[in-house]
């Protein structure tokens, strides 16, 4: 669960940072009242690309944690199934 929250907070941080940078750049060239939705959409796209490369290690740790957890769950299910077969 810890890996999930670390990765999620990192993604959110990248999104907020990207939003602030894009908003600062857009407010120089455009009227700030008109570009809020545009800035948000551009920030989502840019932060997705940045997160793909910058957060690769966190994403791999999160995926490994999920894989291990799924393996433990599968093992418990198989043990329960074997216990039912013995009876």
KOLGU-4560 file (N, C-alpha, C; in nm, 3 decimals, padded with zeros to 5 digits):
<recs>
<n_xx: 00.082 n_yy: -00.119 n_zz: 00.000 ca_xx: 00.000 ca_yy: 00.000 ca_zz: 00.000 c_xx: 00.087 c_yy: 00.126 c_zz: 00.000 mol: A seq: 1 type: UNK>
<n_xx: 00.204 n_yy: 00.114 n_zz: 00.064 ca_xx: 00.294 ca_yy: 00.228 ca_zz: 00.069 c_xx: 00.341 c_yy: 00.267 c_zz: -00.071 mol: A seq: 2 type: UNK>
<n_xx: 00.373 n_yy: 00.167 n_zz: -00.153 ca_xx: 00.420 ca_yy: 00.194 ca_zz: -00.289 c_xx: 00.313 c_yy: 00.266 c_zz: -00.370 mol: A seq: 3 type: UNK>
<n_xx: 00.186 n_yy: 00.229 n_zz: -00.348 ca_xx: 00.076 ca_yy: 00.294 ca_zz: -00.418 c_xx: 00.070 c_yy: 00.443 c_zz: -00.385 mol: A seq: 4 type: UNK>
<n_xx: 00.079 n_yy: 00.475 n_zz: -00.257 ca_xx: 00.067 ca_yy: 00.615 ca_zz: -00.217 c_xx: 00.188 c_yy: 00.697 c_zz: -00.260 mol: A seq: 5 type: UNK>
<n_xx: 00.306 n_yy: 00.639 n_zz: -00.255 ca_xx: 00.425 ca_yy: 00.712 ca_zz: -00.299 c_xx: 00.414 c_yy: 00.744 c_zz: -00.449 mol: A seq: 6 type: UNK>
<n_xx: 00.374 n_yy: 00.645 n_zz: -00.528 ca_xx: 00.362 ca_yy: 00.666 ca_zz: -00.672 c_xx: 00.251 c_yy: 00.766 c_zz: -00.704 mol: A seq: 7 type: UNK>
<n_xx: 00.138 n_yy: 00.753 n_zz: -00.635 ca_xx: 00.025 ca_yy: 00.844 ca_zz: -00.659 c_xx: 00.061 c_yy: 00.987 c_zz: -00.623 mol: A seq: 8 type: UNK>
<n_xx: 00.125 n_yy: 01.007 n_zz: -00.508 ca_xx: 00.164 ca_yy: 01.142 ca_zz: -00.469 c_xx: 00.271 c_yy: 01.200 c_zz: -00.562 mol: A seq: 9 type: UNK>
<n_xx: 00.360 n_yy: 01.115 n_zz: -00.611 ca_xx: 00.459 ca_yy: 01.162 ca_zz: -00.707 c_xx: 00.393 c_yy: 01.205 c_zz: -00.837 mol: A seq: 10 type: UNK>
<n_xx: 00.296 n_yy: 01.127 n_zz: -00.886 ca_xx: 00.224 ca_yy: 01.165 ca_zz: -01.008 c_xx: 00.150 c_yy: 01.296 c_zz: -00.988 mol: A seq: 11 type: UNK>
<n_xx: 00.085 n_yy: 01.310 n_zz: -00.871 ca_xx: 00.012 ca_yy: 01.434 ca_zz: -00.843 c_xx: 00.108 c_yy: 01.552 c_zz: -00.835 mol: A seq: 12 type: UNK>
<n_xx: 00.224 n_yy: 01.531 n_zz: -00.775 ca_xx: 00.324 ca_yy: 01.638 ca_zz: -00.768 c_xx: 00.373 c_yy: 01.681 c_zz: -00.904 mol: A seq: 13 type: UNK>
<n_xx: 00.394 n_yy: 01.584 n_zz: -00.992 ca_xx: 00.436 ca_yy: 01.616 ca_zz: -01.129 c_xx: 00.326 c_yy: 01.693 c_zz: -01.200 mol: A seq: 14 type: UNK>
<n_xx: 00.201 n_yy: 01.653 n_zz: -01.180 ca_xx: 00.089 ca_yy: 01.724 ca_zz: -01.243 c_xx: 00.080 c_yy: 01.868 c_zz: -01.193 mol: A seq: 15 type: UNK>
<n_xx: 00.091 n_yy: 01.888 n_zz: -01.064 ca_xx: 00.082 ca_yy: 02.024 ca_zz: -01.008 c_xx: 00.199 c_yy: 02.109 c_zz: -01.058 mol: A seq: 16 type: UNK>
<n_xx: 00.319 n_yy: 02.052 n_zz: -01.055 ca_xx: 00.435 ca_yy: 02.127 ca_zz: -01.104 c_xx: 00.422 c_yy: 02.163 c_zz: -01.251 mol: A seq: 17 type: UNK>
<n_xx: 00.375 n_yy: 02.070 n_zz: -01.330 ca_xx: 00.355 ca_yy: 02.096 ca_zz: -01.472 c_xx: 00.248 c_yy: 02.202 c_zz: -01.494 mol: A seq: 18 type: UNK>
<n_xx: 00.139 n_yy: 02.193 n_zz: -01.416 ca_xx: 00.033 ca_yy: 02.293 ca_zz: -01.428 c_xx: 00.087 c_yy: 02.433 c_zz: -01.399 mol: A seq: 19 type: UNK>
<n_xx: 00.165 n_yy: 02.446 n_zz: -01.294 ca_xx: 00.219 ca_yy: 02.577 ca_zz: -01.258 c_xx: 00.311 c_yy: 02.632 c_zz: -01.367 mol: A seq: 20 type: UNK>
<n_xx: 00.395 n_yy: 02.546 n_zz: -01.422 ca_xx: 00.487 ca_yy: 02.591 ca_zz: -01.528 c_xx: 00.409 c_yy: 02.630 c_zz: -01.653 mol: A seq: 21 type: UNK>
<n_xx: 00.315 n_yy: 02.547 n_zz: -01.694 ca_xx: 00.237 ca_yy: 02.577 ca_zz: -01.815 c_xx: 00.150 c_yy: 02.701 c_zz: -01.794 mol: A seq: 22 type: UNK>
<n_xx: 00.094 n_yy: 02.715 n_zz: -01.674 ca_xx: 00.012 ca_yy: 02.833 ca_zz: -01.646 c_xx: 00.096 c_yy: 02.960 c_zz: -01.649 mol: A seq: 23 type: UNK>
<n_xx: 00.217 n_yy: 02.955 n_zz: -01.594 ca_xx: 00.305 ca_yy: 03.072 ca_zz: -01.596 c_xx: 00.342 c_yy: 03.110 c_zz: -01.739 mol: A seq: 24 type: UNK>
<n_xx: 00.372 n_yy: 03.011 n_zz: -01.821 ca_xx: 00.407 ca_yy: 03.039 ca_zz: -01.960 c_xx: 00.286 c_yy: 03.091 c_zz: -02.036 mol: A seq: 25 type: UNK>
<n_xx: 00.169 n_yy: 03.029 n_zz: -02.016 ca_xx: 00.048 ca_yy: 03.071 ca_zz: -02.088 c_xx: 00.002 c_yy: 03.209 c_zz: -02.044 mol: A seq: 26 type: UNK>
<n_xx: 00.022 n_yy: 03.243 n_zz: -01.918 ca_xx: -00.024 ca_yy: 03.375 ca_zz: -01.871 c_xx: 00.059 c_yy: 03.487 c_zz: -01.929 mol: A seq: 27 type: UNK>
<n_xx: 00.179 n_yy: 03.456 n_zz: -01.974 ca_xx: 00.262 ca_yy: 03.558 ca_zz: -02.039 c_xx: 00.207 c_yy: 03.591 c_zz: -02.177 mol: A seq: 28 type: UNK>
<n_xx: 00.164 n_yy: 03.487 n_zz: -02.252 ca_xx: 00.120 ca_yy: 03.508 ca_zz: -02.389 c_xx: -00.030 c_yy: 03.529 c_zz: -02.405 mol: A seq: 29 type: UNK>
<n_xx: -00.110 n_yy: 03.472 n_zz: -02.314 ca_xx: -00.255 ca_yy: 03.478 ca_zz: -02.330 c_xx: -00.319 c_yy: 03.539 c_zz: -02.207 mol: A seq: 30 type: UNK>
<n_xx: -00.448 n_yy: 03.570 n_zz: -02.220 ca_xx: -00.526 ca_yy: 03.621 ca_zz: -02.109 c_xx: -00.548 c_yy: 03.508 c_zz: -02.008 mol: A seq: 31 type: UNK>
<n_xx: -00.504 n_yy: 03.521 n_zz: -01.883 ca_xx: -00.513 ca_yy: 03.410 ca_zz: -01.785 c_xx: -00.656 c_yy: 03.361 c_zz: -01.760 mol: A seq: 32 type: UNK>
<n_xx: -00.755 n_yy: 03.445 n_zz: -01.777 ca_xx: -00.893 ca_yy: 03.404 ca_zz: -01.752 c_xx: -00.945 c_yy: 03.308 c_zz: -01.860 mol: A seq: 33 type: UNK>
<n_xx: -00.887 n_yy: 03.312 n_zz: -01.977 ca_xx: -00.936 ca_yy: 03.230 ca_zz: -02.088 c_xx: -00.864 c_yy: 03.097 c_zz: -02.103 mol: A seq: 34 type: UNK>
<n_xx: -00.751 n_yy: 03.080 n_zz: -02.039 ca_xx: -00.668 ca_yy: 02.963 ca_zz: -02.069 c_xx: -00.668 c_yy: 02.856 c_zz: -01.960 mol: A seq: 35 type: UNK>
<n_xx: -00.747 n_yy: 02.868 n_zz: -01.856 ca_xx: -00.740 ca_yy: 02.772 ca_zz: -01.745 c_xx: -00.767 c_yy: 02.628 c_zz: -01.789 mol: A seq: 36 type: UNK>
<n_xx: -00.871 n_yy: 02.604 n_zz: -01.868 ca_xx: -00.901 ca_yy: 02.469 ca_zz: -01.914 c_xx: -00.793 c_yy: 02.420 c_zz: -02.011 mol: A seq: 37 type: UNK>
<n_xx: -00.749 n_yy: 02.508 n_zz: -02.099 ca_xx: -00.642 ca_yy: 02.473 ca_zz: -02.192 c_xx: -00.515 c_yy: 02.434 c_zz: -02.117 mol: A seq: 38 type: UNK>
<n_xx: -00.481 n_yy: 02.512 n_zz: -02.015 ca_xx: -00.361 ca_yy: 02.483 ca_zz: -01.934 c_xx: -00.376 c_yy: 02.349 c_zz: -01.863 mol: A seq: 39 type: UNK>
<n_xx: -00.492 n_yy: 02.319 n_zz: -01.811 ca_xx: -00.515 ca_yy: 02.193 ca_zz: -01.743 c_xx: -00.499 c_yy: 02.075 c_zz: -01.839 mol: A seq: 40 type: UNK>
<n_xx: -00.555 n_yy: 02.085 n_zz: -01.957 ca_xx: -00.543 ca_yy: 01.977 ca_zz: -02.055 c_xx: -00.399 c_yy: 01.956 c_zz: -02.100 mol: A seq: 41 type: UNK>
<n_xx: -00.329 n_yy: 02.065 n_zz: -02.127 ca_xx: -00.188 ca_yy: 02.055 ca_zz: -02.167 c_xx: -00.106 c_yy: 01.997 c_zz: -02.052 mol: A seq: 42 type: UNK>
<n_xx: -00.138 n_yy: 02.035 n_zz: -01.930 ca_xx: -00.065 ca_yy: 01.984 ca_zz: -01.814 c_xx: -00.082 c_yy: 01.835 c_zz: -01.797 mol: A seq: 43 type: UNK>
<n_xx: -00.204 n_yy: 01.784 n_zz: -01.821 ca_xx: -00.226 ca_yy: 01.639 ca_zz: -01.813 c_xx: -00.140 c_yy: 01.564 c_zz: -01.915 mol: A seq: 44 type: UNK>
<n_xx: -00.134 n_yy: 01.615 n_zz: -02.036 ca_xx: -00.057 ca_yy: 01.548 ca_zz: -02.141 c_xx: 00.093 c_yy: 01.555 c_zz: -02.111 mol: A seq: 45 type: UNK>
<n_xx: 00.141 n_yy: 01.672 n_zz: -02.077 ca_xx: 00.284 ca_yy: 01.689 ca_zz: -02.050 c_xx: 00.326 c_yy: 01.609 c_zz: -01.927 mol: A seq: 46 type: UNK>
<n_xx: 00.244 n_yy: 01.613 n_zz: -01.821 ca_xx: 00.280 ca_yy: 01.539 ca_zz: -01.700 c_xx: 00.279 c_yy: 01.388 c_zz: -01.723 mol: A seq: 47 type: UNK>
<n_xx: 00.195 n_yy: 01.340 n_zz: -01.814 ca_xx: 00.195 ca_yy: 01.198 ca_zz: -01.846 c_xx: 00.328 c_yy: 01.158 c_zz: -01.909 mol: A seq: 48 type: UNK>
<n_xx: 00.378 n_yy: 01.238 n_zz: -02.001 ca_xx: 00.507 ca_yy: 01.208 ca_zz: -02.063 c_xx: 00.621 c_yy: 01.219 c_zz: -01.961 mol: A seq: 49 type: UNK>
<n_xx: 00.618 n_yy: 01.322 n_zz: -01.880 ca_xx: 00.723 ca_yy: 01.339 ca_zz: -01.779 c_xx: 00.720 c_yy: 01.224 c_zz: -01.679 mol: A seq: 50 type: UNK>
<n_xx: 00.601 n_yy: 01.186 n_zz: -01.634 ca_xx: 00.588 ca_yy: 01.077 ca_zz: -01.537 c_xx: 00.634 c_yy: 00.945 c_zz: -01.595 mol: A seq: 51 type: UNK>
<n_xx: 00.610 n_yy: 00.923 n_zz: -01.722 ca_xx: 00.650 ca_yy: 00.797 ca_zz: -01.785 c_xx: 00.801 c_yy: 00.776 c_zz: -01.772 mol: A seq: 52 type: UNK>
<n_xx: 00.877 n_yy: 00.880 n_zz: -01.791 ca_xx: 01.022 ca_yy: 00.868 ca_zz: -01.785 c_xx: 01.077 c_yy: 00.894 c_zz: -01.645 mol: A seq: 53 type: UNK>
<n_xx: 01.028 n_yy: 00.996 n_zz: -01.577 ca_xx: 01.085 ca_yy: 01.035 ca_zz: -01.448 c_xx: 01.046 c_yy: 00.942 c_zz: -01.335 mol: A seq: 54 type: UNK>
<n_xx: 00.929 n_yy: 00.881 n_zz: -01.343 ca_xx: 00.881 ca_yy: 00.796 ca_zz: -01.234 c_xx: 00.886 c_yy: 00.648 c_zz: -01.269 mol: A seq: 55 type: UNK>
<n_xx: 00.971 n_yy: 00.610 n_zz: -01.360 ca_xx: 00.979 ca_yy: 00.471 ca_zz: -01.403 c_xx: 01.015 c_yy: 00.378 c_zz: -01.288 mol: A seq: 56 type: UNK>
<n_xx: 01.110 n_yy: 00.418 n_zz: -01.206 ca_xx: 01.152 ca_yy: 00.333 ca_zz: -01.095 c_xx: 01.040 c_yy: 00.315 c_zz: -00.993 mol: A seq: 57 type: UNK>
<n_xx: 00.968 n_yy: 00.423 n_zz: -00.961 ca_xx: 00.855 ca_yy: 00.412 ca_zz: -00.867 c_xx: 00.746 c_yy: 00.323 c_zz: -00.925 mol: A seq: 58 type: UNK>
<n_xx: 00.720 n_yy: 00.336 n_zz: -01.055 ca_xx: 00.619 ca_yy: 00.253 ca_zz: -01.119 c_xx: 00.659 c_yy: 00.106 c_zz: -01.116 mol: A seq: 59 type: UNK>
<n_xx: 00.786 n_yy: 00.078 n_zz: -01.139 ca_xx: 00.833 ca_yy: -00.061 ca_zz: -01.134 c_xx: 00.822 c_yy: -00.119 c_zz: -00.993 mol: A seq: 60 type: UNK>
<n_xx: 00.857 n_yy: -00.038 n_zz: -00.892 ca_xx: 00.842 ca_yy: -00.085 ca_zz: -00.753 c_xx: 00.697 c_yy: -00.114 c_zz: -00.720 mol: A seq: 61 type: UNK>
<n_xx: 00.608 n_yy: -00.028 n_zz: -00.765 ca_xx: 00.465 ca_yy: -00.047 ca_zz: -00.742 c_xx: 00.416 c_yy: -00.174 c_zz: -00.811 mol: A seq: 62 type: UNK>
<n_xx: 00.458 n_yy: -00.195 n_zz: -00.934 ca_xx: 00.417 ca_yy: -00.315 ca_zz: -01.008 c_xx: 00.472 c_yy: -00.441 c_zz: -00.942 mol: A seq: 63 type: UNK>
<n_xx: 00.595 n_yy: -00.435 n_zz: -00.894 ca_xx: 00.653 ca_yy: -00.550 ca_zz: -00.825 c_xx: 00.576 c_yy: -00.581 c_zz: -00.697 mol: A seq: 64 type: UNK>
<n_xx: 00.540 n_yy: -00.477 n_zz: -00.624 ca_xx: 00.462 ca_yy: -00.495 ca_zz: -00.502 c_xx: 00.327 c_yy: -00.560 c_zz: -00.533 mol: A seq: 65 type: UNK>
<n_xx: 00.261 n_yy: -00.516 n_zz: -00.638 ca_xx: 00.133 ca_yy: -00.576 ca_zz: -00.677 c_xx: 00.149 c_yy: -00.721 c_zz: -00.720 mol: A seq: 66 type: UNK>
<n_xx: 00.256 n_yy: -00.749 n_zz: -00.794 ca_xx: 00.282 ca_yy: -00.885 ca_zz: -00.839 c_xx: 00.304 c_yy: -00.979 c_zz: -00.720 mol: A seq: 67 type: UNK>
<n_xx: 00.382 n_yy: -00.934 n_zz: -00.623 ca_xx: 00.407 ca_yy: -01.016 ca_zz: -00.503 c_xx: 00.279 c_yy: -01.038 c_zz: -00.425 mol: A seq: 68 type: UNK>
<n_xx: 00.199 n_yy: -00.934 n_zz: -00.413 ca_xx: 00.072 ca_yy: -00.946 ca_zz: -00.338 c_xx: -00.023 c_yy: -01.042 c_zz: -00.409 mol: A seq: 69 type: UNK>
<n_xx: -00.030 n_yy: -01.034 n_zz: -00.541 ca_xx: -00.116 ca_yy: -01.125 ca_zz: -00.616 c_xx: -00.066 c_yy: -01.269 c_zz: -00.603 mol: A seq: 70 type: UNK>
<n_xx: 00.066 n_yy: -01.287 n_zz: -00.600 ca_xx: 00.121 ca_yy: -01.420 ca_zz: -00.582 c_xx: 00.086 c_yy: -01.480 c_zz: -00.447 mol: A seq: 71 type: UNK>
<n_xx: 00.092 n_yy: -01.397 n_zz: -00.343 ca_xx: 00.054 ca_yy: -01.445 ca_zz: -00.209 c_xx: -00.094 c_yy: -01.482 c_zz: -00.204 mol: A seq: 72 type: UNK>
<n_xx: -00.177 n_yy: -01.401 n_zz: -00.268 ca_xx: -00.320 ca_yy: -01.429 ca_zz: -00.271 c_xx: -00.349 c_yy: -01.559 c_zz: -00.347 mol: A seq: 73 type: UNK>
<n_xx: -00.284 n_yy: -01.577 n_zz: -00.460 ca_xx: -00.301 ca_yy: -01.699 ca_zz: -00.538 c_xx: -00.255 c_yy: -01.821 c_zz: -00.457 mol: A seq: 74 type: UNK>
<n_xx: -00.147 n_yy: -01.806 n_zz: -00.386 ca_xx: -00.096 ca_yy: -01.916 ca_zz: -00.304 c_xx: -00.197 c_yy: -01.952 c_zz: -00.194 mol: A seq: 75 type: UNK>
<n_xx: -00.256 n_yy: -01.852 n_zz: -00.129 ca_xx: -00.357 ca_yy: -01.880 ca_zz: -00.026 c_xx: -00.480 c_yy: -01.949 c_zz: -00.085 mol: A seq: 76 type: UNK>
<n_xx: -00.520 n_yy: -01.908 n_zz: -00.203 ca_xx: -00.636 ca_yy: -01.971 ca_zz: -00.268 c_xx: -00.604 c_yy: -02.117 c_zz: -00.301 mol: A seq: 77 type: UNK>
<n_xx: -00.485 n_yy: -02.143 n_zz: -00.352 ca_xx: -00.445 ca_yy: -02.279 ca_zz: -00.384 c_xx: -00.436 c_yy: -02.365 c_zz: -00.258 mol: A seq: 78 type: UNK>
<n_xx: -00.386 n_yy: -02.309 n_zz: -00.147 ca_xx: -00.380 ca_yy: -02.384 ca_zz: -00.021 c_xx: -00.522 c_yy: -02.418 c_zz: 00.027 mol: A seq: 79 type: UNK>
<n_xx: -00.613 n_yy: -02.324 n_zz: 00.014 ca_xx: -00.751 ca_yy: -02.352 ca_zz: 00.054 c_xx: -00.814 c_yy: -02.458 c_zz: -00.034 mol: A seq: 80 type: UNK>
<n_xx: -00.786 n_yy: -02.453 n_zz: -00.162 ca_xx: -00.839 ca_yy: -02.552 ca_zz: -00.255 c_xx: -00.784 c_yy: -02.691 c_zz: -00.224 mol: A seq: 81 type: UNK>
<n_xx: -00.653 n_yy: -02.699 n_zz: -00.193 ca_xx: -00.593 ca_yy: -02.827 ca_zz: -00.156 c_xx: -00.651 c_yy: -02.880 c_zz: -00.026 mol: A seq: 82 type: UNK>
<n_xx: -00.678 n_yy: -02.791 n_zz: 00.069 ca_xx: -00.734 ca_yy: -02.832 ca_zz: 00.197 c_xx: -00.876 c_yy: -02.887 c_zz: 00.177 mol: A seq: 83 type: UNK>
<n_xx: -00.952 n_yy: -02.830 n_zz: 00.085 ca_xx: -01.087 ca_yy: -02.880 ca_zz: 00.057 c_xx: -01.080 c_yy: -03.017 c_zz: -00.012 mol: A seq: 84 type: UNK>
<n_xx: -00.980 n_yy: -03.036 n_zz: -00.097 ca_xx: -00.967 ca_yy: -03.164 ca_zz: -00.166 c_xx: -00.930 c_yy: -03.278 c_zz: -00.071 mol: A seq: 85 type: UNK>
<n_xx: -00.858 n_yy: -03.247 n_zz: 00.037 ca_xx: -00.815 ca_yy: -03.348 ca_zz: 00.132 c_xx: -00.934 c_yy: -03.401 c_zz: 00.210 mol: A seq: 86 type: UNK>
<n_xx: -01.028 n_yy: -03.317 n_zz: 00.244 ca_xx: -01.143 ca_yy: -03.360 ca_zz: 00.324 c_xx: -01.228 c_yy: -03.456 c_zz: 00.253 mol: A seq: 87 type: UNK>
</recs>
